[in-house]
Amino acid sequence: MRYPAFLAEVALPQNRKNLRFSITSGYGTALVFALLGLGARSFGLFPFLWPLYALVGFKVVTNTLSYLSLRNEVLVLEMASLNVAADLLAMTGAVYFTGGPESPLFAIYGIEISIVALLTNRGTTLLVGTSAIALYGTMVGLIHAGIFPAIPTPATRVGGLTGGYVIMEFLLVVVVLGVPTFYTAAIIQVLREKERALEERNRELVEASKHKSQFMANVTHELRTPIHGICGLSDLVSAGIYGPVTEKQRDAQQKIKRSAQSLLGLIDDLLELARADVGKTTFTVSRIDLGELLPSVVASVKWMQGTKGQQRIDLDLEEGLPPIFTDRGKLTQILINLLANAVKFTPDGGVIALRARASGAAMVALRVEDSGVGIPAAQLGKIFEAFHQVDATAEREYGGAGLGLSLVRQLVDVMGGDVSVESVEGKGSTFTVTLPRSQREAAAAE
């Protein structure tokens, strides 16, 4: 039989200790109410002795069945459910025999609900609470309909607040309020311990993340040295330092250098991300003339085109655009990453454009447009996540580690700006970076 998930959870191996505790507390509860019943009987408050024995005996039997099922690993959930149902029936019977709707024992339902709340989960607690309400309502309805005879309360039976009644009422209050208080305090303690453990775990994860990022920063920094060596040796070979070089060999050396530079760019992205994670990103403000910077950025991207040399990269700079004051290296890295993405995802004959426009009185908008493959609408919200790739399959047409756009987002945030994307699948994409003209505007915006 398939049970709801919240019920099936109760019988999981990791929760067996809770079931054992509930069985132990069940025996304790039966004993306490047996003693209270005998005390009430001695004061003349509870003349019906057989209902007391029947209710307590019923509870002991179902509790024992639950214990045996748990010990033998047979019908654990079924017997635990029967045990809880027996609790509710016994409590409803006790309420009925002590006055029904006017019974002083009504609050004993709270004992069961508090125990279930501590030992199980929200779904089970709601189920038990709802069942208690249903049983109590059914009992009251049957009394009102005359099917069950009305039974006087203990106070009515003895004619008022006698000494015996006051003693038993006080003992009942101790049990009815004391037990839920104990379990409620236990619930709060468990929650506090879990909260402290979660905070400690979170601190450990943050520290581990910092160590990982520091390690990545160190490793990526060291990787730059041999790659610079490859580029340098490639230049020396191409220049004929080690002997005559044919055109085919020179072309091969240039391809080696382009590949090394591509790898160097990837390492630079990793290094920048690692620095950002450990809070070591530096920011150097300088005066930047976009009319001088943007053509050099476009020229530096040309070598990335490779076999896609038929792509056209247009530069559109608004006339009279004043200089901006920000980090030149980071701005260059942002634009190169966006243009490199456009080159990668735009087929031969496609058009790429880098545009610069004023955006209000204090901002400048830099837009990279392409006529490439575009981005599916479902992926637009994820493309700035580190290592995310629109096509993550092993057979994907376009390579890459998924770092470029994540780095763009981090660098733009550091510079006090914003980056957004618009794309139509199959028609191309437009990335817009909006930056303050100076860090004074960025500080004012914050």
N, C-alpha and C positions, 0 to 999 in steps of 0.2 A: 504494500500500500504506500502511495506517495503522500507524504505529509508536507504542509507548508514549510518554507525554509526556516522561519523563526522557531517552529516546533522541533524540526529536525536538528537544529543547532543545539538544543538542550541536551541531546543524547550523544553529542560528539565526545570522543575520548578525552579531550582537554577539559571538558566540563563535568567529568564524572565525580570529581571531588566536591563540586557543588551539590550534586545529587546525594552523595553520602552525607553531606552536612544537613541537607533538608530532611533526610530520614532520621538522623540523630535528633534534630530539633523537633521533628514530629513526635517522637517518643516523649521528649521533654514536655511538649505542649499537652499531650494526652495526660501525662502524670499531673501537671499543674491543674488542669481542669477537673480531673478526678478528685484531687484534694479539695478544690474550691466547691465542687458539688457535694462532697461529704460534709464539708463545713456548713454549707447552706442547709443541708438536710438536718444537721444537728440543731440548727437554730429554727427549724420549722419553716424555712423559706422555700424548700424544694421537696415536697412530700412524695413525688413520683421517683422512686429509686431506680426502677427498671429502665426508664428512658436514659438515665445517666449511664448505667452500665452498658446499655445498647450502643449509645453514641461513642463512648470511649472505646468499647470493644471493637466497633466497626472501624474506628480510626487505627487501632493497633493492628488489626488484621490486614488492612490495605497497606499500612506502613511496612509490615513484615513481608508482604508479597513484593513490594518495591525493593526491599533490601535483598531478597532472594534472587530477583531478576537481575539486579545489578551485580551481585556476586557471581552469578552463573552466565552473565552476558546474554540473557535471553529476554526478549520483549521489554527492553529497558525503558524506551519511550512510552510504551503502552502502560506499563505498571506505574511509571512516574505520573502520567496523566490521570490514571485511576486514583492514585494517592491524593492528588490535588483535588479532584472531584469529590473524594470522600471527605476531605477537609471542609469543603464548602457545604456539603450536605449535612455534616455533623454540626457545623456552626449554625446553619439554618434551623436544624432541629433544636439546638440549645436555645436559640432566640425564641422559637415557637413555644417551647415548654416553660419559658420564663416570662411570658406575657405577649408574645407576638410583636405587633407594631409598637407597643409600649415597653418592650423588654430593655433592661439596662445592659444587656449583652450585645446590642446591635454593633457596637464599636469593634467587636472581635474580628470582623471581616478585615479590618485594617492590619491585623497581625499577618494574615495570610498574604495580603497584597504586598506588604513591605518585604516579607521573606522572598516572595517570587521576584520582586523588583531587584533585590540584591543578587539573587542566584541565577537569574535567567536573562531575559532581554525585554525590550519594549513591547514587542508583539505579544509575547506570552503574558506579560503583566496586564496589558489591555484586555486580553482574552479572559483572564481570571477575574479582573474587576468587573467586566461586563457580565460574566457568569454569576458573580455574587449578586449583582443588581437584579438579574433575571430571577434567581432563586428567591431572593427576598420579596420581589414583587409578586411572584407566583404564590408564595405563602400568604402574603397579605390579601391577595385576591381571593384565595380559597377560604380564608377566614371570613372575609366580607360577604362571600356568596353563601356562607353557612355550611360549606362542605367540611371544613375543619372547625371543631368547636373552639370558641374563644377561651383562653386560659388566663386567669388573673395573674397580675405581676406579683413578685414576692412581697413588695410593700403592701399591696392590697390584702394579700393573704394574712399577714401578721398584724394588720391594722395600723400601719404607720411606720415611722422611723424608730424602730426598736434598737436596742444596743447591738443585738446580733446582726440586724440589717446594716447598720452603720459600719460594723467591722467588716462584713462581707463585701459591702460596696467599696470600702477603701482598698481591700485586697484586690478586688476586681479592677479598680482604677490603676493600681500599681502594675498589674499584668497587662491590661489593655493599652495603657500609655507607655509603660516601661519597655515592652517588647518592640513596638514600632520605633520608639526612640533609639533603642539599641541598634536595630537594623538600619535605620536612617543614618545614624552616626557612622555605621560601618560602610554604608554606601558612599558617604561623603569622604571617608578616609580612603576608600579604594580609588575614588575619582581623583583625590589629591595626589595619591601615590602615582597614578598613571600620568597625571599632569606633570609631576616632577620628572618622571622617567622620560616623558616625551620631550620636555625642555632640555634635559641632559642629552638625549639622543640627538636633538636638533643642534645643540652646541657641538657635539662630536662630528656631525655631518658637515656643519659649516667649517669647522677646523680642517676636516679631511679634504673638503673642497678647496680650501686655501692652499693646503700642502700640494694637492694635485695640480692646481694652477701654477704654483711656484715651480714645481717640477717641470711642467710644460714650458714655462717661460725660460727656465735654464736650458732645457734640451733644445728648444727651437733656436735659442741664441747660439748654442754651440754648433748647430747644423749649418748655420750661415757660413762658417769659416771654410769647410770643404767645398761648398758650392761656389763661393767666390774664387776658390782655387781652380775649379773646373772652368769657370768663365775666363779666368786669366790665362790659363794654359791654352784654351781654345783660341784666344786672341793671338797668343804667341805662335801657335802652329799656323794659323791663317796668315800671319805676317811673314812666314818663311824663316823664322828664327832657327828652326830645327831642320831646315833643308827645303828644297823646292816643293811647292804645293800646286797640284792641278786644280782646275776649276771645280771638278766633282768633289775633290777633297775639301776645298774651301767651302763649298755649299754644304757639305756634311758637317763641317765645323760650325757653320752658322746655325744649322739645325740643332746641334748639340748645345750651343750657347742659348738658343731660344728655349729649349727644354729646361736647361738649368735655370734660366731667368724665370720661367713659369713656376718651377719648384721653389725658387727663392721667394716669389710672390706669395705662394701658399704658406710658406714658413713665416713670412712677415705677418700674414693674417693671423696665423695661430699665435704668434708672439704677442700681437696686439690684443687678441682676445684674452690670453692668459694674463697679460698685464692689467687689463680692465677688471678681471675677476679678482685679482689680489689688490686692487686699488692703487696700482702703480702707474697709471696712465698719466703721462706728462702733457702739459698744454702750454705751448709757446705762441703768444700772439704776435703777429707781424702785419704790416700793411701789404695787402694783396691787390694787385691790379688784374682784374679778371680778363681784360683784353690781352694781357701777357701770359697769364697762367693757362687759360683754356686751350689755346692753340698748342702749347707744349704738352698738355695732357692728351689731346687728340693724337699728336705725333707719337707719343710714347705707346699708344695703344695699337698703332699701325702694325707693329711686329707680331701682335697677337693674332692678326687676321689669318696668317698662314695661307692655306689653300683657298681661303675665302677672300682673296684679294679683290674680287669684283664688288664687294660691298662698298657702299658710299657712306662716308661719315661727314655729315654737315655740321658746321658750327654757326650758330645764330646768336649773336651778342647784341643786346639792346644798346642803342646809341646813348652816350652820355651816362652810362651806368657808373656810379662813383666806386672808388675802391672800398674793400671791406677789411675789417680787422679781426682776424681769427688765426687758427693754426694752419699754416700753409701745408705742412706734411699730411695732416689728417684730411684736409679738404682734397688734396691731390689723391690720397688713398681712396676716399669715398668715390670720387669721379672715375678713377681708373677701375675700381671694382664694378661700378654700374655699367661703364662702357664695355668692359671685358665680358660681362654677362650678356649685353646686347649683341656683341660680336659672336659669342658662342651660340646664341639661340636664333640668330638671323641667317637665313640661307643666302647662297650666292645671288647677287643681283638685288639684295635687299637694301634698305636705307636706314641709317642710324643718324640721329640728330642730337646734338648737345646744345641746349638753349639756356640763356641767362636773362632773367627779367627782374625788374624791381617788383617787390610785393609789399605794398603799403609804404609808409615813410621810413620804416626802420628795418625792413627785411629784404632779402634777395632770394629768388626762387631759381634753382638750377634743375633743369628738366632733361632727362635722357629718354629719348623715344626710339623705338625700333619697330620694324615691320616683320618681326619674327613669329615664332610658333605660339606666343601668348601663354597665359597661365589659366588653368581651369578655375572657375569661380570658387569652388570648394577649397582650393589650396591658397587663396589669397591671404587668409588670416594666419597662415603658418609659415610663409616663405621667409620671414625674418628670424625664425628659430634656428639656432646653431645646428648644423649637420642635417637640416631638413632638405630633402630634394623632392621636387614635384614627381619625378619618376625615379623611384628607389629600387627598381628591379635590376638584376644582374645584367640584363640585356639592354639596358637603357642606351639611347643613342648619344646622349650628352654626358660627358664626364664631370668631375668636380667633387669636392668634399662637402659642399653645402655650407661654406664659411662666409662667403663674400657678403651676402645680404645681412647676415647676423652682425658682421663687423660694421657694416654701414650703419645699421640701427644704433649700435653702441657708440660709434664715433659721433653720429649726429646728436645723440642724447648728451654726450659730453660737451658738445659745442653749443648746447642750448637751442637746438633746432628741432625739426620734425621731418620725417620721411613718409611718403605715402605712395601707393601704387594703383594704377588703373590698367586693366588688361582685358582683352577680348581674345578668347582662344582661337588660334588660327589667323589672327590679324595683327598681333603685336602687343607691346606693353609700354607704359609710360611711368617712369619713376620720378617723383618730384621731391627734391630736398630743399626745404625752406630754412634759411639760416639768418640770424641777426647780423646786421652790418658791422656791429662791434659787440664786444663782450659787455659793454655798458647796457645795451638794449637787452641782451640775454639775461643779465642780472635783474633788470627792471621787470622783465616778463615773468620771472620766478616770484 
